């Protein structure tokens, strides 16, 4: 929709976007609310954020719209059926008209327990681990790990053994993760390119990382083709800690359906491979966490995406078994 309006978007963080229109440019903090806001809420946000923001809500009353625009801010209302809004970019006021929206957002509310999802990721890759080791792998406190383990144990996802904590049954743990994972969050942009998906991924990795693999990760079809070769990749999916303007390398902004490359600056801290646990990768193509690869392959275009995902699942099963025996 932004592309149709002539607006270019570059994610500059999980909650920061750069918008440009003609020669005007602005960087905004994204404030997304799952529920409608009131004019009083807008006033409170204005007092807390000295810089311009982009407010995203499911609905905006005329009073809220007026309060946002009086602050010189931008807003979008996304009901799951249509999108409306006004963007302030430099001296330009760009009004977005309602249009159909194919993808509906999740109805789930509240903060996402990223630590719990990351905990399961690490336990899939490393069976029989202590709470202290898990805290280091997940990047949270040991009490938080203990709390998450109790919750997961109550759901029969994990269990404690004499050798340490492990998932109870690998397939059931993966299935629990896939059914509950809300996606990586953050900001995604979609692009079209003429090169193969692998070459597109390589181009973006080189552009983002400039030789440093810690700020970018490849997922989806391209990553699956590395760890479980079976079909030719059709779409490249990449995650990065900061955004870039892919138009500088010949990519064309596109809609979701026709995109050959999906680029996301995520909120989820667990999709990055921790040191010492990375799955094999080709040179200059660092991979995302295996569960992330599986999740992305399952939603990739193509009637055979489920079969491709099953092959990634088989690799996870084999690696988990091998590491379990080694322990």
C-alpha positions as CSV (number, residue, x, y, z in Angstrom):
1,X,0.0,0.0,0.0
2,X,2.8,2.4,0.8
3,X,4.5,1.5,-2.5
4,X,1.3,2.4,-4.4
5,X,1.2,5.7,-2.6
6,X,4.8,6.4,-3.6
7,X,6.2,6.0,-0.1
8,X,9.5,4.0,0.4
9,X,9.9,2.3,3.8
10,X,13.2,1.1,5.3
11,X,13.2,-0.6,8.7
12,X,15.9,1.0,11.0
13,X,15.1,-1.2,13.9
14,X,12.3,-3.4,15.3
15,X,10.4,-0.3,16.1
16,X,12.0,2.4,13.9
17,X,11.2,3.1,10.3
18,X,12.5,5.5,7.7
19,X,9.9,6.8,5.3
20,X,10.7,8.8,2.1
21,X,8.4,10.5,-0.4
22,X,9.9,12.3,-3.4
23,X,12.7,14.3,-1.8
24,X,11.3,14.3,1.7
25,X,12.5,11.8,4.4
26,X,11.6,11.1,8.0
27,X,12.5,8.5,10.7
28,X,9.7,7.5,13.0
29,X,9.3,5.4,16.1
30,X,6.5,2.9,15.6
31,X,4.0,2.7,18.5
32,X,1.6,-0.2,17.8
33,X,-1.4,-0.8,20.1
34,X,-3.7,-3.9,19.8
35,X,-6.6,-1.7,21.1
36,X,-7.9,1.7,20.1
37,X,-6.4,4.7,21.8
38,X,-8.0,7.9,23.2
39,X,-6.9,11.5,22.8
40,X,-5.6,11.3,26.3
41,X,-3.5,8.3,25.4
42,X,-2.1,10.3,22.5
43,X,-1.3,13.2,24.8
44,X,0.6,10.8,27.1
45,X,2.6,9.4,24.2
46,X,3.5,12.8,22.9
47,X,4.8,13.7,26.4
48,X,7.0,10.6,26.4
49,X,8.3,10.7,22.9
50,X,10.1,13.9,21.9
51,X,10.6,12.7,18.3
52,X,7.8,12.0,15.8
53,X,6.0,8.6,15.9
54,X,3.9,6.4,13.7
55,X,0.8,5.3,15.6
56,X,-0.7,2.0,14.5
57,X,-4.1,1.1,15.9
58,X,-7.1,-1.1,14.9
59,X,-9.3,2.0,14.7
60,X,-8.9,5.7,15.2
61,X,-11.8,8.1,16.0
62,X,-11.8,11.6,14.4
63,X,-10.7,13.0,17.8
64,X,-7.7,10.7,17.9
65,X,-6.8,11.5,14.3
66,X,-6.9,15.2,15.1
67,X,-4.7,14.7,18.2
68,X,-2.1,12.7,16.3
69,X,-1.9,15.2,13.4
70,X,-1.8,18.2,15.8
71,X,1.4,16.7,17.1
72,X,2.8,16.4,13.6
73,X,2.8,12.6,13.9
74,X,1.6,9.9,11.5
75,X,-1.1,7.2,12.0
76,X,-2.4,4.1,10.5
77,X,-5.6,2.3,11.4
78,X,-5.6,-1.4,10.4
79,X,-8.8,-3.3,11.2
80,X,-7.9,-6.5,9.4
81,X,-10.3,-5.6,6.6
82,X,-9.0,-2.2,5.5
83,X,-6.2,0.3,6.2
84,X,-6.5,4.1,6.5
85,X,-4.1,6.7,7.7
86,X,-2.1,9.9,7.3
87,X,1.7,10.0,7.0
88,X,3.7,13.2,7.7
89,X,6.9,13.1,5.7
90,X,8.8,16.4,5.8
91,X,6.2,19.0,4.7
92,X,4.1,16.4,2.9
93,X,0.8,15.1,4.2
94,X,0.0,11.8,2.5
95,X,-3.5,10.4,3.1
96,X,-4.0,6.6,2.6
97,X,-7.4,5.4,1.4
98,X,-9.1,2.2,2.6
99,X,-8.2,-1.0,0.7
100,X,-8.7,-4.7,1.2
101,X,-6.2,-6.4,3.4
102,X,-5.7,-10.1,2.9
103,X,-3.8,-11.0,6.0
104,X,-5.5,-10.6,9.4
105,X,-3.5,-10.0,12.5
106,X,-3.4,-12.4,15.4
107,X,-6.1,-11.9,18.0
108,X,-3.7,-12.6,20.8
109,X,-3.1,-9.8,23.3
110,X,-0.3,-9.0,25.7
111,X,3.5,-9.2,25.5
112,X,5.1,-12.1,23.7
113,X,7.1,-14.4,26.0
114,X,10.2,-14.4,23.7
115,X,12.2,-16.0,26.5
116,X,10.0,-19.1,26.6
117,X,10.1,-19.6,22.8
118,X,13.9,-19.1,22.9
119,X,14.2,-21.6,25.7
120,X,12.4,-24.3,23.6
121,X,14.6,-23.4,20.6
122,X,17.8,-24.0,22.7
123,X,16.5,-27.2,24.3
124,X,15.7,-28.7,20.9
125,X,19.3,-28.2,19.9
126,X,20.9,-29.1,23.2
127,X,19.3,-31.9,25.2
128,X,20.1,-32.4,28.9
129,X,21.0,-28.9,30.0
130,X,21.1,-27.3,33.5
131,X,19.1,-24.2,34.3
132,X,22.3,-22.2,34.6
133,X,23.4,-23.2,31.1
134,X,20.0,-22.5,29.7
135,X,20.0,-19.0,31.3
136,X,23.3,-18.3,29.5
137,X,22.0,-19.7,26.2
138,X,18.7,-17.8,26.3
139,X,20.1,-14.6,27.7
140,X,17.7,-14.3,30.7
141,X,18.0,-14.7,34.4
142,X,18.0,-18.2,36.0
143,X,14.8,-17.4,38.0
144,X,13.1,-16.6,34.7
145,X,14.3,-19.8,33.2
146,X,13.0,-21.7,36.2
147,X,9.6,-20.1,35.8
148,X,9.4,-20.9,32.1
149,X,10.5,-24.5,32.7
150,X,7.7,-25.0,35.2
151,X,5.2,-23.7,32.8
152,X,6.5,-25.9,30.0
153,X,6.7,-28.9,32.3
154,X,3.0,-28.4,33.2
155,X,2.2,-28.6,29.5
156,X,4.4,-31.8,29.1
157,X,6.7,-30.0,26.7
158,X,9.9,-30.5,28.9
159,X,11.0,-32.7,31.7
160,X,13.8,-32.8,34.3
161,X,16.1,-35.8,34.3
162,X,19.2,-36.8,36.3
163,X,21.2,-35.5,33.4
164,X,19.5,-32.1,33.2
165,X,16.4,-30.5,31.5
166,X,15.3,-31.8,28.1
167,X,12.2,-31.8,25.9
168,X,9.9,-34.6,26.8
169,X,9.3,-35.7,23.1
170,X,11.0,-33.8,20.4
171,X,8.2,-33.9,17.8
172,X,5.7,-32.7,20.4
173,X,8.0,-29.9,21.5
174,X,8.4,-28.7,17.9
175,X,4.7,-29.0,17.3
176,X,4.0,-26.9,20.5
177,X,6.4,-24.3,19.3
178,X,5.0,-24.1,15.8
179,X,1.4,-23.9,17.1
180,X,2.2,-21.1,19.6
181,X,4.9,-19.1,18.0
182,X,3.4,-15.7,16.9
183,X,6.1,-14.9,14.3
184,X,9.3,-12.8,14.7
185,X,7.5,-9.5,15.1
186,X,9.3,-6.3,14.0
187,X,9.1,-4.7,10.6
188,X,9.0,-6.6,7.3
189,X,9.5,-5.3,3.7
190,X,8.9,-7.2,0.5
191,X,11.0,-7.1,-2.7
192,X,11.2,-8.5,-6.2
193,X,14.4,-9.4,-7.9
194,X,15.4,-11.3,-11.1
195,X,18.3,-13.3,-9.7
196,X,17.9,-16.7,-8.1
197,X,16.7,-16.8,-4.4
198,X,20.2,-17.9,-3.3
199,X,21.9,-15.1,-5.2
200,X,19.4,-12.6,-3.8
201,X,20.1,-13.8,-0.3
202,X,23.8,-13.5,-0.9
203,X,23.5,-10.0,-2.2
204,X,21.6,-8.8,0.8
205,X,23.9,-10.6,3.3
206,X,26.9,-8.9,1.7
207,X,25.1,-5.5,1.8
208,X,23.9,-5.8,5.4
209,X,26.8,-7.6,7.0
210,X,29.8,-6.3,5.0
211,X,31.7,-9.4,6.1
212,X,30.2,-9.5,9.7
213,X,27.7,-12.4,10.0
214,X,26.4,-11.4,13.4
215,X,23.9,-8.9,12.1
216,X,22.1,-10.9,9.5
217,X,20.6,-14.4,9.2
218,X,19.1,-16.4,6.3
219,X,15.9,-18.5,6.7
220,X,13.2,-20.1,4.7
221,X,13.7,-21.9,1.4
222,X,17.4,-20.8,1.0
223,X,18.4,-22.0,4.5
224,X,16.4,-25.2,4.0
225,X,18.2,-25.9,0.8
226,X,21.5,-25.7,2.8
227,X,20.6,-28.0,5.7
228,X,18.1,-30.3,3.9
229,X,18.4,-30.0,0.1
230,X,15.3,-31.1,-1.8
231,X,13.7,-28.3,-3.9
232,X,14.9,-25.2,-5.6
233,X,14.4,-22.1,-3.3
234,X,11.6,-19.8,-4.6
235,X,11.8,-17.0,-2.0
236,X,14.6,-15.6,0.1
237,X,13.8,-14.7,3.7
238,X,16.4,-12.7,5.7
239,X,16.5,-11.2,9.2
240,X,18.8,-8.3,10.2
241,X,19.4,-6.2,13.2
242,X,19.1,-3.1,11.1
243,X,17.4,-2.2,7.8
244,X,18.8,-1.2,4.5
245,X,17.3,0.2,1.3
246,X,17.4,-2.8,-1.1
247,X,16.5,-0.6,-4.0
248,X,20.1,0.5,-4.0
249,X,21.0,-3.0,-5.3
250,X,18.3,-3.3,-7.9
251,X,15.5,-4.8,-5.9
252,X,12.0,-3.5,-6.6
253,X,9.4,-3.0,-3.7
254,X,6.6,-5.4,-4.1
255,X,3.5,-6.9,-2.5
256,X,3.6,-10.1,-0.4
257,X,2.3,-12.4,-3.1
258,X,4.8,-11.5,-5.8
259,X,7.8,-11.0,-3.6
260,X,11.0,-13.0,-4.2
261,X,12.6,-11.7,-1.0
262,X,11.3,-10.9,2.4
263,X,13.4,-8.7,4.7
264,X,12.6,-8.3,8.4
265,X,14.1,-6.5,11.3
266,X,12.6,-8.7,14.1
267,X,11.7,-8.3,17.7
268,X,12.4,-11.9,18.5
269,X,15.9,-12.2,20.0
270,X,15.9,-16.0,19.8
271,X,16.0,-16.5,16.0
272,X,19.7,-15.7,15.9
273,X,22.0,-18.7,16.3
274,X,24.0,-18.6,19.5
275,X,27.8,-19.0,19.4
276,X,28.7,-22.7,19.3
277,X,25.3,-23.9,18.2
278,X,25.1,-22.7,14.6
279,X,24.0,-25.2,12.0
280,X,26.4,-25.7,9.1
281,X,26.3,-22.9,6.5
282,X,27.8,-22.0,3.2
283,X,30.4,-19.2,3.2
284,X,28.7,-15.7,3.6
285,X,25.3,-17.2,4.3
286,X,24.8,-17.3,8.1
287,X,21.6,-19.2,9.0
288,X,18.8,-18.5,11.4
289,X,17.8,-20.8,14.2
290,X,16.6,-24.2,12.8
291,X,13.1,-23.8,14.3
292,X,12.8,-20.4,12.6
293,X,13.9,-22.0,9.3
294,X,11.2,-24.6,9.7
295,X,8.5,-22.0,10.6
296,X,9.4,-19.9,7.5
297,X,9.5,-22.9,5.1
298,X,6.0,-24.0,6.2
299,X,4.6,-20.6,5.1
300,X,6.7,-20.3,1.9
301,X,4.8,-20.3,-1.4
302,X,4.3,-23.5,-3.3
303,X,2.2,-26.6,-2.9
304,X,5.2,-28.7,-1.7
305,X,6.1,-26.4,1.2
306,X,4.9,-29.0,3.7
307,X,7.1,-31.7,2.3
308,X,10.0,-29.3,2.3
309,X,9.3,-28.5,5.9
310,X,9.2,-32.2,6.8
311,X,12.7,-32.6,5.5
312,X,13.9,-29.8,7.8
313,X,12.0,-31.4,10.6
314,X,13.8,-34.7,9.9
315,X,17.2,-32.9,10.2
316,X,16.1,-31.5,13.6
317,X,15.1,-34.9,14.7
318,X,18.4,-36.4,13.6
319,X,20.6,-33.7,15.2
320,X,18.7,-33.9,18.4
321,X,19.1,-37.6,18.6
322,X,22.8,-37.4,17.8
323,X,23.4,-34.7,20.4
324,X,21.3,-36.6,23.0
325,X,23.4,-39.7,22.5
326,X,26.6,-37.7,22.8
327,X,25.4,-36.3,26.2
